Amino acid sequence: MRLLGVIQDISHDGKLIVKARFAPNAREVVRDNVKSEIGRVAKVFGPVRSPYVAIEPRNGLQTLAVLGKEVYVLEE
């Protein structure tokens, strides 16, 4: 697994905001450190060298519980 970044905020529409170490592919699955699915990449925005990622959380996820957690994507 490759570290994407840390969940820093929740947007007004419920997406999780991560200051990413790299720009992942759209719709890529985002996981926590025990490989549980957090959600999928909805949007990559901001500067190219330090992008931000909006993650659409999976149904039933308690978004406040994941604030401050490291998230990962699987390497191919």
C-alpha positions, 0 to 999 in steps of 0.5 A, spaced: 500 500 500 502 507 498 500 512 503 496 517 500 496 522 506 492 524 512 484 526 512 484 533 514 477 535 514 470 534 511 467 538 506 460 541 506 457 536 502 460 530 506 467 529 502 473 527 506 479 532 504 486 529 504 493 533 503 496 528 498 503 526 497 501 524 490 495 525 485 491 518 485 487 516 479 480 518 479 475 513 482 481 509 486 479 505 492 482 509 498 483 504 504 485 505 512 491 502 515 488 495 516 486 495 508 478 497 510 475 501 505 474 508 506 471 510 500 473 512 493 477 518 490 472 523 487 476 529 485 483 531 485 485 539 486 490 544 488 497 545 486 500 539 482 506 539 487 502 538 493 495 536 491 488 535 495 484 529 494 476 529 495 474 522 497 467 520 497 466 516 503 463 509 503 456 508 505 455 507 513 462 510 514 462 515 520 466 521 517 468 524 524 471 517 526 476 518 521 479 525 521 486 525 522 487 518 520 492 516 514 489 513 508 492 509 503 491 506 495 493 499 493 499 499 488 499 495 482 
